[in-house]
Amino acid sequence: MFNLGTGELVLIFLILLLLFGGKRLPGIARGFANSLREFRGALDDTKEEIKKSEKSEN
C-alpha cells in the first residue's frame, strides 16, 4: 500500500514517540486503528452498493 520498509517504519515510530511520549502513543495507535477499520468498512459498503446498482441496471 505505502511500500514502507522496516527502516522507515522504525523512523516513523521514533518520531511519534518523541512527539507524543510513551504514555499517549498506545491510545493514539488504537484510535488510528479504529478509524482505519471504520474507513475500510465504509469503503467495502460503498463497493457493495456500486455492485448492486450495476447489477440492477443490467
PQR file of N, CA, C, O and H, with PARSE charges and radii, in Angstrom:
ATOM      1  N   MET A   1       0.828  -1.187   0.000 -0.4000 1.5000
ATOM      2  CA  MET A   1       0.000   0.000   0.000 -0.0000 2.0000
ATOM      3  C   MET A   1       0.872   1.249   0.000  0.5500 1.7000
ATOM      4  O   MET A   1       0.805   2.054  -0.929 -0.5500 1.4000
ATOM      5  N   PHE A   2       1.686   1.412   1.034 -0.4000 1.5000
ATOM      6  CA  PHE A   2       2.554   2.581   1.109 -0.0000 2.0000
ATOM      7  C   PHE A   2       3.992   2.247   0.753  0.5500 1.7000
ATOM      8  O   PHE A   2       4.819   3.141   0.574 -0.5500 1.4000
ATOM      9  H   PHE A   2       1.740   0.758   1.789  0.4000 1.0000
ATOM     10  N   ASN A   3       4.291   0.941   0.648 -0.4000 1.5000
ATOM     11  CA  ASN A   3       5.625   0.482   0.268 -0.0000 2.0000
ATOM     12  C   ASN A   3       6.702   1.010   1.218  0.5500 1.7000
ATOM     13  O   ASN A   3       7.708   1.568   0.781 -0.5500 1.4000
ATOM     14  H   ASN A   3       3.620   0.215   0.793  0.4000 1.0000
ATOM     15  N   LEU A   4       6.477   0.827   2.522 -0.4000 1.5000
ATOM     16  CA  LEU A   4       7.438   1.255   3.536 -0.0000 2.0000
ATOM     17  C   LEU A   4       8.242   0.056   4.016  0.5500 1.7000
ATOM     18  O   LEU A   4       7.689  -1.018   4.251 -0.5500 1.4000
ATOM     19  H   LEU A   4       5.659   0.373   2.877  0.4000 1.0000
ATOM     20  N   GLY A   5       9.528   0.242   4.157 -0.4000 1.5000
ATOM     21  CA  GLY A   5      10.394  -0.800   4.673 -0.0000 2.0000
ATOM     22  C   GLY A   5      10.498  -0.728   6.186  0.5500 1.7000
ATOM     23  O   GLY A   5       9.903   0.142   6.822 -0.5500 1.4000
ATOM     24  H   GLY A   5       9.977   1.115   3.966  0.4000 1.0000
ATOM     25  N   THR A   6      11.251  -1.640   6.746 -0.4000 1.5000
ATOM     26  CA  THR A   6      11.420  -1.701   8.193 -0.0000 2.0000
ATOM     27  C   THR A   6      12.099  -0.451   8.732  0.5500 1.7000
ATOM     28  O   THR A   6      11.701   0.070   9.774 -0.5500 1.4000
ATOM     29  H   THR A   6      11.735  -2.347   6.229  0.4000 1.0000
ATOM     30  N   GLY A   7      13.104   0.029   8.042 -0.4000 1.5000
ATOM     31  CA  GLY A   7      13.816   1.229   8.488 -0.0000 2.0000
ATOM     32  C   GLY A   7      12.918   2.448   8.549  0.5500 1.7000
ATOM     33  O   GLY A   7      12.990   3.234   9.494 -0.5500 1.4000
ATOM     34  H   GLY A   7      13.427  -0.394   7.195  0.4000 1.0000
ATOM     35  N   GLU A   8      12.068   2.606   7.540 -0.4000 1.5000
ATOM     36  CA  GLU A   8      11.151   3.740   7.528 -0.0000 2.0000
ATOM     37  C   GLU A   8      10.134   3.647   8.656  0.5500 1.7000
ATOM     38  O   GLU A   8       9.813   4.650   9.294 -0.5500 1.4000
ATOM     39  H   GLU A   8      12.010   1.967   6.773  0.4000 1.0000
ATOM     40  N   LEU A   9       9.622   2.429   8.902 -0.4000 1.5000
ATOM     41  CA  LEU A   9       8.647   2.251   9.978 -0.0000 2.0000
ATOM     42  C   LEU A   9       9.259   2.542  11.344  0.5500 1.7000
ATOM     43  O   LEU A   9       8.612   3.150  12.196 -0.5500 1.4000
ATOM     44  H   LEU A   9       9.883   1.615   8.383  0.4000 1.0000
ATOM     45  N   VAL A  10      10.487   2.118  11.554 -0.4000 1.5000
ATOM     46  CA  VAL A  10      11.173   2.395  12.820 -0.0000 2.0000
ATOM     47  C   VAL A  10      11.371   3.895  12.990  0.5500 1.7000
ATOM     48  O   VAL A  10      11.165   4.425  14.082 -0.5500 1.4000
ATOM     49  H   VAL A  10      11.013   1.625  10.861  0.4000 1.0000
ATOM     50  N   LEU A  11      11.762   4.576  11.938 -0.4000 1.5000
ATOM     51  CA  LEU A  11      11.953   6.023  11.995 -0.0000 2.0000
ATOM     52  C   LEU A  11      10.643   6.740  12.312  0.5500 1.7000
ATOM     53  O   LEU A  11      10.621   7.657  13.134 -0.5500 1.4000
ATOM     54  H   LEU A  11      11.929   4.145  11.051  0.4000 1.0000
ATOM     55  N   ILE A  12       9.562   6.334  11.673 -0.4000 1.5000
ATOM     56  CA  ILE A  12       8.254   6.935  11.958 -0.0000 2.0000
ATOM     57  C   ILE A  12       7.869   6.687  13.407  0.5500 1.7000
ATOM     58  O   ILE A  12       7.378   7.594  14.079 -0.5500 1.4000
ATOM     59  H   ILE A  12       9.579   5.589  11.005  0.4000 1.0000
ATOM     60  N   PHE A  13       8.086   5.468  13.899 -0.4000 1.5000
ATOM     61  CA  PHE A  13       7.763   5.151  15.285 -0.0000 2.0000
ATOM     62  C   PHE A  13       8.563   6.017  16.253  0.5500 1.7000
ATOM     63  O   PHE A  13       8.012   6.516  17.234 -0.5500 1.4000
ATOM     64  H   PHE A  13       8.485   4.732  13.353  0.4000 1.0000
ATOM     65  N   LEU A  14       9.839   6.197  15.991 -0.4000 1.5000
ATOM     66  CA  LEU A  14      10.674   7.018  16.874 -0.0000 2.0000
ATOM     67  C   LEU A  14      10.228   8.478  16.871  0.5500 1.7000
ATOM     68  O   LEU A  14      10.215   9.124  17.918 -0.5500 1.4000
ATOM     69  H   LEU A  14      10.286   5.791  15.194  0.4000 1.0000
ATOM     70  N   ILE A  15       9.868   8.993  15.717 -0.4000 1.5000
ATOM     71  CA  ILE A  15       9.378  10.374  15.646 -0.0000 2.0000
ATOM     72  C   ILE A  15       8.077  10.513  16.429  0.5500 1.7000
ATOM     73  O   ILE A  15       7.899  11.479  17.171 -0.5500 1.4000
ATOM     74  H   ILE A  15       9.879   8.469  14.866  0.4000 1.0000
ATOM     75  N   LEU A  16       7.169   9.555  16.267 -0.4000 1.5000
ATOM     76  CA  LEU A  16       5.914   9.598  17.019 -0.0000 2.0000
ATOM     77  C   LEU A  16       6.159   9.487  18.515  0.5500 1.7000
ATOM     78  O   LEU A  16       5.493  10.148  19.311 -0.5500 1.4000
ATOM     79  H   LEU A  16       7.314   8.770  15.665  0.4000 1.0000
ATOM     80  N   LEU A  17       7.104   8.660  18.890 -0.4000 1.5000
ATOM     81  CA  LEU A  17       7.442   8.506  20.301 -0.0000 2.0000
ATOM     82  C   LEU A  17       7.968   9.812  20.879  0.5500 1.7000
ATOM     83  O   LEU A  17       7.627  10.176  22.004 -0.5500 1.4000
ATOM     84  H   LEU A  17       7.646   8.123  18.243  0.4000 1.0000
ATOM     85  N   LEU A  18       8.790  10.513  20.123 -0.4000 1.5000
ATOM     86  CA  LEU A  18       9.310  11.802  20.580 -0.0000 2.0000
ATOM     87  C   LEU A  18       8.215  12.861  20.654  0.5500 1.7000
ATOM     88  O   LEU A  18       8.194  13.671  21.581 -0.5500 1.4000
ATOM     89  H   LEU A  18       9.067  10.217  19.209  0.4000 1.0000
ATOM     90  N   LEU A  19       7.317  12.855  19.692 -0.4000 1.5000
ATOM     91  CA  LEU A  19       6.265  13.874  19.655 -0.0000 2.0000
ATOM     92  C   LEU A  19       5.212  13.673  20.741  0.5500 1.7000
ATOM     93  O   LEU A  19       4.812  14.631  21.402 -0.5500 1.4000
ATOM     94  H   LEU A  19       7.335  12.197  18.939  0.4000 1.0000
ATOM     95  N   PHE A  20       4.764  12.438  20.925 -0.4000 1.5000
ATOM     96  CA  PHE A  20       3.627  12.196  21.804 -0.0000 2.0000
ATOM     97  C   PHE A  20       3.985  11.549  23.134  0.5500 1.7000
ATOM     98  O   PHE A  20       3.171  11.569  24.057 -0.5500 1.4000
ATOM     99  H   PHE A  20       5.089  11.660  20.387  0.4000 1.0000
ATOM    100  N   GLY A  21       5.145  10.993  23.258 -0.4000 1.5000
ATOM    101  CA  GLY A  21       5.528  10.337  24.504 -0.0000 2.0000
ATOM    102  C   GLY A  21       5.029   8.906  24.558  0.5500 1.7000
ATOM    103  O   GLY A  21       4.110   8.520  23.835 -0.5500 1.4000
ATOM    104  H   GLY A  21       5.807  10.976  22.509  0.4000 1.0000
ATOM    105  N   GLY A  22       5.643   8.141  25.416 -0.4000 1.5000
ATOM    106  CA  GLY A  22       5.328   6.720  25.519 -0.0000 2.0000
ATOM    107  C   GLY A  22       3.965   6.413  26.094  0.5500 1.7000
ATOM    108  O   GLY A  22       3.371   5.390  25.754 -0.5500 1.4000
ATOM    109  H   GLY A  22       6.390   8.455  26.003  0.4000 1.0000
ATOM    110  N   LYS A  23       3.453   7.276  26.959 -0.4000 1.5000
ATOM    111  CA  LYS A  23       2.172   7.001  27.606 -0.0000 2.0000
ATOM    112  C   LYS A  23       0.987   7.228  26.672  0.5500 1.7000
ATOM    113  O   LYS A  23      -0.009   6.509  26.756 -0.5500 1.4000
ATOM    114  H   LYS A  23       3.936   8.107  27.235  0.4000 1.0000
ATOM    115  N   ARG A  24       1.080   8.198  25.798 -0.4000 1.5000
ATOM    116  CA  ARG A  24      -0.041   8.522  24.916 -0.0000 2.0000
ATOM    117  C   ARG A  24      -0.027   7.733  23.617  0.5500 1.7000
ATOM    118  O   ARG A  24      -1.056   7.633  22.949 -0.5500 1.4000
ATOM    119  H   ARG A  24       1.889   8.782  25.730  0.4000 1.0000
ATOM    120  N   LEU A  25       1.104   7.175  23.250 -0.4000 1.5000
ATOM    121  CA  LEU A  25       1.239   6.507  21.959 -0.0000 2.0000
ATOM    122  C   LEU A  25       0.300   5.307  21.783  0.5500 1.7000
ATOM    123  O   LEU A  25      -0.286   5.181  20.708 -0.5500 1.4000
ATOM    124  H   LEU A  25       1.940   7.256  23.793  0.4000 1.0000
ATOM    125  N   PRO A  26       0.118   4.422  22.766 -0.5600 1.5000
ATOM    126  CA  PRO A  26      -0.817   3.301  22.565  0.2800 2.0000
ATOM    127  C   PRO A  26      -2.251   3.756  22.302  0.5500 1.7000
ATOM    128  O   PRO A  26      -2.948   3.167  21.477 -0.5500 1.4000
ATOM    129  N   GLY A  27      -2.688   4.790  22.992 -0.4000 1.5000
ATOM    130  CA  GLY A  27      -4.038   5.306  22.759 -0.0000 2.0000
ATOM    131  C   GLY A  27      -4.193   5.904  21.377  0.5500 1.7000
ATOM    132  O   GLY A  27      -5.227   5.735  20.731 -0.5500 1.4000
ATOM    133  H   GLY A  27      -2.122   5.269  23.663  0.4000 1.0000
ATOM    134  N   ILE A  28      -3.171   6.600  20.926 -0.4000 1.5000
ATOM    135  CA  ILE A  28      -3.201   7.190  19.589 -0.0000 2.0000
ATOM    136  C   ILE A  28      -3.219   6.087  18.535  0.5500 1.7000
ATOM    137  O   ILE A  28      -3.968   6.169  17.561 -0.5500 1.4000
ATOM    138  H   ILE A  28      -2.331   6.738  21.451  0.4000 1.0000
ATOM    139  N   ALA A  29      -2.403   5.064  18.723 -0.4000 1.5000
ATOM    140  CA  ALA A  29      -2.366   3.947  17.773 -0.0000 2.0000
ATOM    141  C   ALA A  29      -3.702   3.217  17.743  0.5500 1.7000
ATOM    142  O   ALA A  29      -4.171   2.819  16.676 -0.5500 1.4000
ATOM    143  H   ALA A  29      -1.795   4.997  19.514  0.4000 1.0000
ATOM    144  N   ARG A  30      -4.315   3.039  18.905 -0.4000 1.5000
ATOM    145  CA  ARG A  30      -5.609   2.375  18.979 -0.0000 2.0000
ATOM    146  C   ARG A  30      -6.677   3.192  18.251  0.5500 1.7000
ATOM    147  O   ARG A  30      -7.494   2.640  17.514 -0.5500 1.4000
ATOM    148  H   ARG A  30      -3.934   3.362  19.772  0.4000 1.0000
ATOM    149  N   GLY A  31      -6.665   4.494  18.460 -0.4000 1.5000
ATOM    150  CA  GLY A  31      -7.615   5.363  17.774 -0.0000 2.0000
ATOM    151  C   GLY A  31      -7.417   5.348  16.268  0.5500 1.7000
ATOM    152  O   GLY A  31      -8.386   5.335  15.510 -0.5500 1.4000
ATOM    153  H   GLY A  31      -6.002   4.942  19.059  0.4000 1.0000
ATOM    154  N   PHE A  32      -6.161   5.351  15.834 -0.4000 1.5000
ATOM    155  CA  PHE A  32      -5.868   5.287  14.408 -0.0000 2.0000
ATOM    156  C   PHE A  32      -6.359   3.970  13.814  0.5500 1.7000
ATOM    157  O   PHE A  32      -6.932   3.953  12.725 -0.5500 1.4000
ATOM    158  H   PHE A  32      -5.374   5.362  16.451  0.4000 1.0000
ATOM    159  N   ALA A  33      -6.136   2.871  14.525 -0.4000 1.5000
ATOM    160  CA  ALA A  33      -6.571   1.561  14.033 -0.0000 2.0000
ATOM    161  C   ALA A  33      -8.091   1.499  13.928  0.5500 1.7000
ATOM    162  O   ALA A  33      -8.623   0.957  12.960 -0.5500 1.4000
ATOM    163  H   ALA A  33      -5.670   2.885  15.410  0.4000 1.0000
ATOM    164  N   ASN A  34      -8.789   2.046  14.910 -0.4000 1.5000
ATOM    165  CA  ASN A  34     -10.250   2.068  14.860 -0.0000 2.0000
ATOM    166  C   ASN A  34     -10.749   2.910  13.693  0.5500 1.7000
ATOM    167  O   ASN A  34     -11.693   2.524  13.003 -0.5500 1.4000
ATOM    168  H   ASN A  34      -8.357   2.486  15.697  0.4000 1.0000
ATOM    169  N   SER A  35     -10.128   4.041  13.477 -0.4000 1.5000
ATOM    170  CA  SER A  35     -10.519   4.902  12.358 -0.0000 2.0000
ATOM    171  C   SER A  35     -10.277   4.209  11.027  0.5500 1.7000
ATOM    172  O   SER A  35     -11.109   4.280  10.123 -0.5500 1.4000
ATOM    173  H   SER A  35      -9.361   4.355  14.037  0.4000 1.0000
ATOM    174  N   LEU A  36      -9.146   3.544  10.911 -0.4000 1.5000
ATOM    175  CA  LEU A  36      -8.828   2.822   9.684 -0.0000 2.0000
ATOM    176  C   LEU A  36      -9.822   1.690   9.447  0.5500 1.7000
ATOM    177  O   LEU A  36     -10.231   1.455   8.311 -0.5500 1.4000
ATOM    178  H   LEU A  36      -8.471   3.486  11.646  0.4000 1.0000
ATOM    179  N   ARG A  37     -10.211   0.993  10.502 -0.4000 1.5000
ATOM    180  CA  ARG A  37     -11.181  -0.092  10.393 -0.0000 2.0000
ATOM    181  C   ARG A  37     -12.532   0.447   9.925  0.5500 1.7000
ATOM    182  O   ARG A  37     -13.175  -0.158   9.067 -0.5500 1.4000
ATOM    183  H   ARG A  37      -9.878   1.184  11.426  0.4000 1.0000
ATOM    184  N   GLU A  38     -12.967   1.578  10.480 -0.4000 1.5000
ATOM    185  CA  GLU A  38     -14.228   2.188  10.065 -0.0000 2.0000
ATOM    186  C   GLU A  38     -14.167   2.638   8.609  0.5500 1.7000
ATOM    187  O   GLU A  38     -15.132   2.470   7.863 -0.5500 1.4000
ATOM    188  H   GLU A  38     -12.445   2.070  11.177  0.4000 1.0000
ATOM    189  N   PHE A  39     -13.043   3.207   8.209 -0.4000 1.5000
ATOM    190  CA  PHE A  39     -12.883   3.661   6.830 -0.0000 2.0000
ATOM    191  C   PHE A  39     -12.962   2.492   5.863  0.5500 1.7000
ATOM    192  O   PHE A  39     -13.627   2.578   4.830 -0.5500 1.4000
ATOM    193  H   PHE A  39     -12.260   3.344   8.815  0.4000 1.0000
ATOM    194  N   ARG A  40     -12.288   1.401   6.195 -0.4000 1.5000
ATOM    195  CA  ARG A  40     -12.320   0.227   5.319 -0.0000 2.0000
ATOM    196  C   ARG A  40     -13.725  -0.358   5.248  0.5500 1.7000
ATOM    197  O   ARG A  40     -14.161  -0.798   4.184 -0.5500 1.4000
ATOM    198  H   ARG A  40     -11.748   1.331   7.034  0.4000 1.0000
ATOM    199  N   GLY A  41     -14.434  -0.366   6.368 -0.4000 1.5000
ATOM    200  CA  GLY A  41     -15.810  -0.856   6.364 -0.0000 2.0000
ATOM    201  C   GLY A  41     -16.705  -0.003   5.476  0.5500 1.7000
ATOM    202  O   GLY A  41     -17.522  -0.528   4.720 -0.5500 1.4000
ATOM    203  H   GLY A  41     -14.080  -0.009   7.233  0.4000 1.0000
ATOM    204  N   ALA A  42     -16.548   1.312   5.571 -0.4000 1.5000
ATOM    205  CA  ALA A  42     -17.335   2.208   4.723 -0.0000 2.0000
ATOM    206  C   ALA A  42     -16.973   2.023   3.259  0.5500 1.7000
ATOM    207  O   ALA A  42     -17.844   2.077   2.391 -0.5500 1.4000
ATOM    208  H   ALA A  42     -15.883   1.739   6.185  0.4000 1.0000
ATOM    209  N   LEU A  43     -15.705   1.808   2.980 -0.4000 1.5000
ATOM    210  CA  LEU A  43     -15.262   1.581   1.603 -0.0000 2.0000
ATOM    211  C   LEU A  43     -15.860   0.288   1.055  0.5500 1.7000
ATOM    212  O   LEU A  43     -16.303   0.249  -0.093 -0.5500 1.4000
ATOM    213  H   LEU A  43     -14.997   1.764   3.685  0.4000 1.0000
ATOM    214  N   ASP A  44     -15.876  -0.767   1.864 -0.4000 1.5000
ATOM    215  CA  ASP A  44     -16.476  -2.032   1.439 -0.0000 2.0000
ATOM    216  C   ASP A  44     -17.970  -1.871   1.190  0.5500 1.7000
ATOM    217  O   ASP A  44     -18.497  -2.410   0.217 -0.5500 1.4000
ATOM    218  H   ASP A  44     -15.516  -0.735   2.796  0.4000 1.0000
ATOM    219  N   ASP A  45     -18.658  -1.133   2.064 -0.4000 1.5000
ATOM    220  CA  ASP A  45     -20.085  -0.885   1.878 -0.0000 2.0000
ATOM    221  C   ASP A  45     -20.344  -0.135   0.579  0.5500 1.7000
ATOM    222  O   ASP A  45     -21.289  -0.451  -0.144 -0.5500 1.4000
ATOM    223  H   ASP A  45     -18.230  -0.695   2.855  0.4000 1.0000
ATOM    224  N   THR A  46     -19.520   0.844   0.284 -0.4000 1.5000
ATOM    225  CA  THR A  46     -19.668   1.614  -0.949 -0.0000 2.0000
ATOM    226  C   THR A  46     -19.450   0.731  -2.169  0.5500 1.7000
ATOM    227  O   THR A  46     -20.181   0.839  -3.154 -0.5500 1.4000
ATOM    228  H   THR A  46     -18.753   1.100   0.872  0.4000 1.0000
ATOM    229  N   LYS A  47     -18.453  -0.137  -2.110 -0.4000 1.5000
ATOM    230  CA  LYS A  47     -18.202  -1.055  -3.224 -0.0000 2.0000
ATOM    231  C   LYS A  47     -19.396  -1.976  -3.453  0.5500 1.7000
ATOM    232  O   LYS A  47     -19.780  -2.226  -4.595 -0.5500 1.4000
ATOM    233  H   LYS A  47     -17.860  -0.225  -1.310  0.4000 1.0000
ATOM    234  N   GLU A  48     -19.982  -2.478  -2.370 -0.4000 1.5000
ATOM    235  CA  GLU A  48     -21.147  -3.355  -2.482 -0.0000 2.0000
ATOM    236  C   GLU A  48     -22.329  -2.611  -3.099  0.5500 1.7000
ATOM    237  O   GLU A  48     -23.040  -3.169  -3.935 -0.5500 1.4000
ATOM    238  H   GLU A  48     -19.671  -2.274  -1.441  0.4000 1.0000
ATOM    239  N   GLU A  49     -22.544  -1.372  -2.701 -0.4000 1.5000
ATOM    240  CA  GLU A  49     -23.634  -0.579  -3.266 -0.0000 2.0000
ATOM    241  C   GLU A  49     -23.435  -0.356  -4.759  0.5500 1.7000
ATOM    242  O   GLU A  49     -24.393  -0.406  -5.530 -0.5500 1.4000
ATOM    243  H   GLU A  49     -21.967  -0.919  -2.022  0.4000 1.0000
ATOM    244  N   ILE A  50     -22.206  -0.113  -5.166 -0.4000 1.5000
ATOM    245  CA  ILE A  50     -21.911   0.082  -6.589 -0.0000 2.0000
ATOM    246  C   ILE A  50     -22.178  -1.205  -7.360  0.5500 1.7000
ATOM    247  O   ILE A  50     -22.752  -1.169  -8.449 -0.5500 1.4000
ATOM    248  H   ILE A  50     -21.427  -0.072  -4.539  0.4000 1.0000
ATOM    249  N   LYS A  51     -21.765  -2.340  -6.805 -0.4000 1.5000
ATOM    250  CA  LYS A  51     -22.007  -3.621  -7.471 -0.0000 2.0000
ATOM    251  C   LYS A  51     -23.499  -3.898  -7.600  0.5500 1.7000
ATOM    252  O   LYS A  51     -23.957  -4.369  -8.641 -0.5500 1.4000
ATOM    253  H   LYS A  51     -21.299  -2.370  -5.921  0.4000 1.0000
ATOM    254  N   LYS A  52     -24.262  -3.608  -6.542 -0.4000 1.5000
ATOM    255  CA  LYS A  52     -25.707  -3.823  -6.581 -0.0000 2.0000
ATOM    256  C   LYS A  52     -26.363  -2.937  -7.625  0.5500 1.7000
ATOM    257  O   LYS A  52     -27.251  -3.385  -8.350 -0.5500 1.4000
ATOM    258  H   LYS A  52     -23.891  -3.226  -5.696  0.4000 1.0000
ATOM    259  N   SER A  53     -25.936  -1.684  -7.707 -0.4000 1.5000
ATOM    260  CA  SER A  53     -26.544  -0.776  -8.681 -0.0000 2.0000
ATOM    261  C   SER A  53     -26.176  -1.173 -10.107  0.5500 1.7000
ATOM    262  O   SER A  53     -26.983  -1.002 -11.021 -0.5500 1.4000
ATOM    263  H   SER A  53     -25.215  -1.320  -7.117  0.4000 1.0000
ATOM    264  N   GLU A  54     -24.972  -1.699 -10.309 -0.4000 1.5000
ATOM    265  CA  GLU A  54     -24.580  -2.166 -11.638 -0.0000 2.0000
ATOM    266  C   GLU A  54     -25.386  -3.392 -12.048  0.5500 1.7000
ATOM    267  O   GLU A  54     -25.760  -3.525 -13.213 -0.5500 1.4000
ATOM    268  H   GLU A  54     -24.316  -1.838  -9.566  0.4000 1.0000
ATOM    269  N   LYS A  55     -25.657  -4.291 -11.097 -0.4000 1.5000
ATOM    270  CA  LYS A  55     -26.448  -5.480 -11.401 -0.0000 2.0000
ATOM    271  C   LYS A  55     -27.886  -5.106 -11.722  0.5500 1.7000
ATOM    272  O   LYS A  55     -28.494  -5.699 -12.614 -0.5500 1.4000
ATOM    273  H   LYS A  55     -25.353  -4.182 -10.151  0.4000 1.0000
ATOM    274  N   SER A  56     -28.436  -4.135 -11.012 -0.4000 1.5000
ATOM    275  CA  SER A  56     -29.823  -3.748 -11.246 -0.0000 2.0000
ATOM    276  C   SER A  56     -29.991  -3.007 -12.568  0.5500 1.7000
ATOM    277  O   SER A  56     -31.079  -3.017 -13.144 -0.5500 1.4000
ATOM    278  H   SER A  56     -27.942  -3.653 -10.288  0.4000 1.0000
ATOM    279  N   GLU A  57     -28.938  -2.368 -13.056 -0.4000 1.5000
ATOM    280  CA  GLU A  57     -29.006  -1.666 -14.335 -0.0000 2.0000
ATOM    281  C   GLU A  57     -29.004  -2.642 -15.502  0.5500 1.7000
ATOM    282  O   GLU A  57     -29.555  -2.344 -16.562 -0.5500 1.4000
ATOM    283  H   GLU A  57     -28.054  -2.360 -12.589  0.4000 1.0000
ATOM    284  N   ASN A  58     -28.391  -3.803 -15.316 -0.4000 1.5000
ATOM    285  CA  ASN A  58     -28.299  -4.795 -16.402 -0.0000 2.0000
ATOM    286  C   ASN A  58     -29.507  -5.637 -16.422  0.5500 1.7000
ATOM    287  O   ASN A  58     -29.623  -6.530 -17.260 -0.5500 1.4000
ATOM    288  H   ASN A  58     -27.944  -4.045 -14.455  0.4000 1.0000
TER
END
